[in-house]
Amino acid sequence: MPHINDAPNVEVNVRIDKFRYTKAVEKVPAQINCSLCACAGVITHATGNVVTSGEVAGMVPLQVALHNELLVGGADNYLQHSETFSGLGWTGKQPNSYLTTGGMNSTSSINTTNSGQIKGIIRTAKQALGLVDVLKIGDTAAGDQARCLRECIAYMNEMANHGFIFAVLSPAEGHWNFAHKVGASIQFVDYQTDHANLRGAPTIGAQFQKGLGGGDADGGASGVVLAFQKADLFPNGPAT
């Protein structure tokens, strides 16, 4: 069975504009594509077919109408298609020049990258799954009431009983998880680590999982839930 995270685990030099590669950026794709992995998780669990992060990236249209949204801050800030839906917030470097493992912002607020990814996941999953609408809580940048991860878990526990699966953002961690109900409890699944050169399998837990196997996140941290009304075709655990 393929790994859901199929991005290259190397620093690469890619070039892209709205139609083809033209401008260079250096990133570490497999370690910073959590939004695509979470979206792939939603589509995989809803369809029963394993969809990879690279396949989801191919669904993101690089059209004129989306050019400004995708290339927020200029083309040099856009990450290659295997990485994410938006370009800002991923440029904070560690001394060794690699990106921070959290991937986005280090505060609990919703930033431009978060908003771009929320919109990207909603748009892409809606189109792939034929959904009319996606429910959302915790997106304070869009006027939603602030929610902590504990509140998000309670919400998902209830909504899962009505046939929903989820993508969950922790802004403080700068990270996305897929989530679904297994038995009587919500299970968080970090499909980003489902990569041959990372952990080789998804990371799972009863709490939100920090990036790259970093353990449970604080339940008091802020959270955003995207809820998709589709039957879970992998109801017993991760798809891979």
C-alpha positions in Angstrom: 0.0 0.0 0.0 1.4 3.4 -0.9 2.3 6.0 1.8 0.0 9.0 1.9 2.9 11.4 2.2 4.7 10.8 -1.1 6.7 14.1 -1.2 10.5 13.9 -1.5 12.3 14.0 1.8 15.2 16.1 0.5 15.9 19.8 0.0 15.0 20.6 -3.5 15.3 23.6 -5.8 12.0 24.0 -7.7 10.6 26.7 -9.9 7.0 27.5 -10.3 4.6 30.1 -11.6 0.8 29.7 -12.2 1.4 27.3 -15.0 4.9 25.8 -14.8 8.1 26.0 -12.8 9.9 29.3 -13.3 11.1 30.6 -9.9 13.4 28.9 -7.5 12.8 28.1 -3.8 14.5 25.6 -1.5 12.3 23.7 0.9 12.0 20.3 2.6 8.8 19.1 1.1 8.0 15.9 3.0 8.4 17.7 6.4 6.2 20.7 5.6 3.2 19.4 3.7 0.9 18.6 6.6 -2.1 20.5 5.1 -1.9 18.3 1.9 -1.5 15.2 4.0 -4.6 16.1 6.1 -6.6 16.8 3.0 -5.4 13.5 1.5 -6.6 11.8 4.7 -10.1 13.2 4.3 -10.4 12.1 0.7 -8.9 8.7 1.4 -11.2 7.9 4.3 -14.3 9.3 2.3 -13.5 7.3 -0.9 -11.9 4.1 0.4 -9.0 4.6 -2.0 -5.6 5.8 -0.8 -5.0 9.3 -2.1 -1.5 10.7 -1.6 -0.4 14.2 -0.8 1.1 14.6 -4.3 -2.2 13.6 -5.9 -4.0 16.2 -3.7 -1.4 18.7 -4.8 -2.3 18.0 -8.4 -5.9 18.9 -7.6 -5.0 22.4 -6.6 -5.7 24.5 -9.7 -2.9 26.9 -10.7 -5.3 29.2 -12.6 -5.3 32.9 -13.0 -8.3 33.2 -10.6 -6.3 31.6 -7.9 -2.9 33.0 -8.7 -2.9 35.7 -6.1 -4.2 33.4 -3.3 -1.7 30.7 -4.0 1.2 33.0 -4.4 0.6 35.2 -1.3 3.6 37.4 -0.8 5.0 36.7 -4.3 6.1 33.7 -6.2 9.3 33.2 -4.2 7.2 32.4 -1.1 5.1 29.8 -2.9 6.0 26.2 -2.0 6.1 23.6 -4.7 2.9 21.7 -5.4 3.8 18.8 -3.1 3.9 21.0 0.0 1.0 23.3 0.9 -1.9 25.4 -0.2 -0.3 28.8 0.7 3.1 30.3 0.8 3.5 32.6 3.8 4.7 31.5 7.2 7.0 28.6 6.1 10.2 30.6 5.8 11.4 30.6 9.4 14.7 28.8 9.3 16.6 26.9 12.0 20.3 27.5 12.3 20.9 24.4 10.0 18.7 26.1 7.4 15.9 23.6 7.6 12.4 24.8 8.2 10.9 24.8 11.7 9.2 21.4 12.3 5.9 23.1 13.3 5.6 24.4 9.7 3.6 27.6 10.2 3.3 30.2 13.0 4.5 29.7 16.6 1.5 31.6 18.1 -2.1 30.6 18.7 -3.5 33.1 16.2 -4.8 32.3 12.7 -2.3 33.7 10.2 -2.4 34.2 6.4 -1.0 30.8 5.8 -3.6 29.1 8.0 -6.4 30.9 6.2 -5.0 29.9 2.8 -4.8 26.3 3.9 -8.3 26.2 5.4 -9.7 27.6 2.1 -7.6 25.2 0.1 -8.6 22.1 2.0 -12.2 23.0 1.9 -12.2 23.8 -1.8 -10.2 20.7 -2.8 -12.1 18.2 -0.7 -15.5 19.6 -1.7 -14.6 19.2 -5.3 -13.1 15.7 -4.9 -16.0 14.4 -2.8 -18.9 16.2 -4.4 -19.9 18.1 -1.2 -22.1 21.2 -1.2 -20.7 22.5 2.0 -18.1 21.9 4.8 -18.8 22.8 8.4 -16.1 24.8 10.3 -15.4 25.9 13.8 -12.6 27.9 15.4 -11.5 29.9 12.4 -11.2 33.3 14.3 -9.8 35.0 11.2 -13.2 34.3 9.5 -15.2 35.5 12.5 -15.7 32.1 14.2 -15.6 31.8 18.0 -12.3 30.7 19.4 -12.1 27.0 20.3 -9.5 25.0 22.2 -8.6 21.5 21.2 -10.6 20.0 24.0 -13.7 21.7 22.7 -12.8 20.5 19.2 -12.7 16.9 20.4 -16.2 17.3 22.0 -17.5 18.8 18.8 -16.1 16.0 16.7 -17.4 13.3 19.0 -20.9 14.6 18.5 -20.6 15.3 14.7 -19.0 11.9 14.0 -22.2 10.3 15.2 -23.9 12.1 12.2 -21.4 10.8 9.7 -18.6 13.4 9.7 -14.8 13.0 9.3 -12.4 15.9 10.0 -9.3 17.9 9.2 -8.0 19.7 12.3 -5.5 22.6 12.6 -3.6 23.6 15.7 -2.4 27.1 14.9 0.0 27.1 17.9 1.6 23.9 16.6 1.5 25.1 13.0 0.2 21.6 12.1 -2.7 19.7 10.6 -4.1 16.3 11.5 -6.8 14.1 10.1 -9.4 13.0 12.7 -12.2 10.4 12.9 -14.1 8.4 15.4 -12.8 5.0 16.2 -15.2 3.1 18.6 -16.3 5.7 21.2 -13.4 8.1 20.9 -11.8 10.5 18.4 -8.6 9.4 16.9 -6.1 11.9 15.5 -4.0 10.7 12.6 -0.9 12.6 11.4 -0.5 11.2 7.9 2.6 13.4 7.4 4.8 10.8 9.1 3.4 8.1 6.7 6.5 8.5 4.6 9.2 6.0 3.9 11.9 8.3 5.2 10.1 9.8 8.2 8.4 7.3 10.6 7.1 5.0 7.8 3.6 5.0 9.2 0.9 7.5 10.4 1.2 8.8 14.0 -2.0 8.3 15.9 -3.3 9.4 19.3 -6.4 10.4 21.3 -5.0 14.0 21.4 -3.9 16.2 18.6 -0.5 15.1 17.3 2.3 17.5 17.0 4.4 17.6 13.9 6.8 14.8 13.0 6.0 12.6 15.9 6.3 15.3 18.5 3.7 13.9 20.8 0.3 15.1 22.2 -0.5 18.8 21.9 -1.9 20.8 24.9 -5.7 20.4 24.9 -6.0 24.0 25.9 -4.4 25.3 22.7 -6.6 26.8 20.0 -8.0 24.6 17.3 -9.8 24.7 14.0 -12.0 21.9 12.8 -13.2 21.3 9.2 -16.1 18.7 9.2 -16.9 16.7 6.1 -20.2 14.8 6.0 -18.9 11.5 4.4 -19.0 8.0 5.7 -15.6 6.8 7.1 -14.5 3.9 5.0 -11.5 3.2 7.3 -13.4 3.3 10.6 -11.0 1.2 12.6 -7.9 3.3 12.3 -5.5 4.8 9.7 -5.9 3.8 6.1 -2.2 2.9 5.7 
